[in-house]
Amino acid sequence: MLNQRKENKVAKIRITKAYKFDMAHALPGHDGLCQNIHGHSYELLVTLIGTPIGDPQSPKNGMVIDFKDLKKIIKDLIVDELDHSLILRNDTPSGLLKELKSNYNRLILVNYQPTSENMIIDFANRIRKELPEDVRLHHLKLWETVTSYTEWYAEDNEEGEIAK
């Protein structure tokens, strides 16, 4: 049995949920095959940190955030937009963009080179804006292949917006 002091101590808890999506991109100017349009099966791990809700009257009692609520945030912000999409820089030649848009309806343009490093920064900025006030984004891990991933940690970055 826990002693009274430990029972009353407020604990910080980390929770993690995984998401999968398939997406294509191209890295213009890259010195290898990645300059061509190619795709990946991504896995995004989202870890939050917070204190479990301690209100016995709350339907979320004992949770940092309901996994269902976290799932909705990530699906709305990232997965539903990017799954089976082609992501390109917004400075892609207009003729190519016109041709792609006439043949494909899931084309996304971004103002950065769509590497996993830049995408994870974008994801962190999006997610942090949508979390409840008492829950923080702790870290993200974005698997691009089964052997390669990128990580973003809040402790390594400023509290404000992160420059892209």
N, C-alpha and C positions, 0 to 999 in steps of 0.2 A: 504494500500500500504506500502511496506517495505521502510525504509529509505535507503539512499545510502550506509551508512556504513554496514548495514546488507547484502545488495545485494553483496557487494564486498568481504565479509568475506568468506574464504574457509572453508567449513564444512566437517567434517569427517562423513561418513555414513557407517552403517553396513547393509549388505545384507545377507539373509539366504536362503538356498535352502535345501529341504529334499529329501532323497534317501532311497529306500527300497530294501532289498535283504534278501534271505533266505539262511541260512548256518548252517552246522553242525560242531561240534567240540567235543573234549574230553579233560578233565583236569586230566591227570595221577597224582596220588599222592593226589588228593583231598579227603577229608574225608567224602564225601557224594555221592549222585547219579551223580553228574557232572563228576565223573571219567569215566563214560560210554559215548559212543558216543550218542549225542543228538543234536537237532536242535533248532533254534530260527528264528523268523521273525524279522530281525533287521530294525531299522530306524536310519539313520545317518543325523543329522542336521549340516550343514557346514555354519559358519558365517564368512564373510570376512569384513574387514574395509579398507576404502580408501576414496579418494576424487573423486567426479564425474568428468569425463573428461569435460573440458570446452572449447573444440575446436568445433565451429559450423560447421567446414568442416568435422569433423570425423563422420562416421556412428554410432559411440558409444557415441556421445555427450550426456552428462548428466548421463552417467552410470559409476558406480565404475568398474564393469566388466559385460559384457553381460551374462545373465543367461544361454544362450546357450553355451557360452565358458566355464563357470563354470561346467555345466552339462557334457561336453565332458571330462574335466579334471577328475572329480570324477568317471564317468563311466569307463574311461580308466584305472585309477589307482586302483580303489577299487571294484566298483559294478560288472563290467563284469568279473573280476577275481574271486570274492568270491561268487557270486550268485549261489546257488545250488551246492556248493562245500563242501568238508570235509576238515577242517584245523586241522592239528596235529603237534606236536613238531617233529623236525627233528631227535630226539633221540628215536623215536618209534622203537621197535624191527624190525629188517630187515625182518624177516619172515612174520610178520603181514603186513608190508608195501608192500612186494612183492605180497601177496594175495590181498590186497586192490587195488593195481595198476592193477592187472590182471582183476579185476571186475569193476573198476570205473575209469573214466578218468578225474574227477575233484577233484583231491587230491592235497592239498597244504601243504607243509612242512615249518614251521617257526622255528626260533632259540629262541623262547620264549614260555612260557605257554600261550595258546591262550584264555586268559580271555578277557573280554571286556576292562578292564583297559590297558592291554598290547596292544591290537589291536588298541585302540584309539591313543596310543603313536605312533605306527607304521603309522597309517593313517595321523597323524599330520606331521610326518617327510616326508612322501611321498608328501602330498599336498603342504607344504611350498616350496619344491624344484621346483614346477611347476607353481607357481603363477607369474603373471606379477610383475615386480620390484616395482611398486607403489601400489600394493595391498598386504595386510597382512592377514594371517589367524588369526582371533580373537578368535574363540572358536569352539569346536566340542561337540556334544552331541550324544551319541550312546545308543539308546534304545535297550536293549536285550529282555525284555519282556514288557508288557503293564504297569508294575509297577516298573521296574528297569532300570536305565540308569547310564552311566558313562559320566563325563564331562572332557574336557581338555581346559584350558584357556592359551593363550599366555602369559598373564601377570604373571601367576604362574610359568612359565618355562623360562629357559635361552633362549637367542636369537639363540644360536647354536644348533647343533644336540642334541637331548634328548636321554640319554642312555636308552637302552631297558633293 
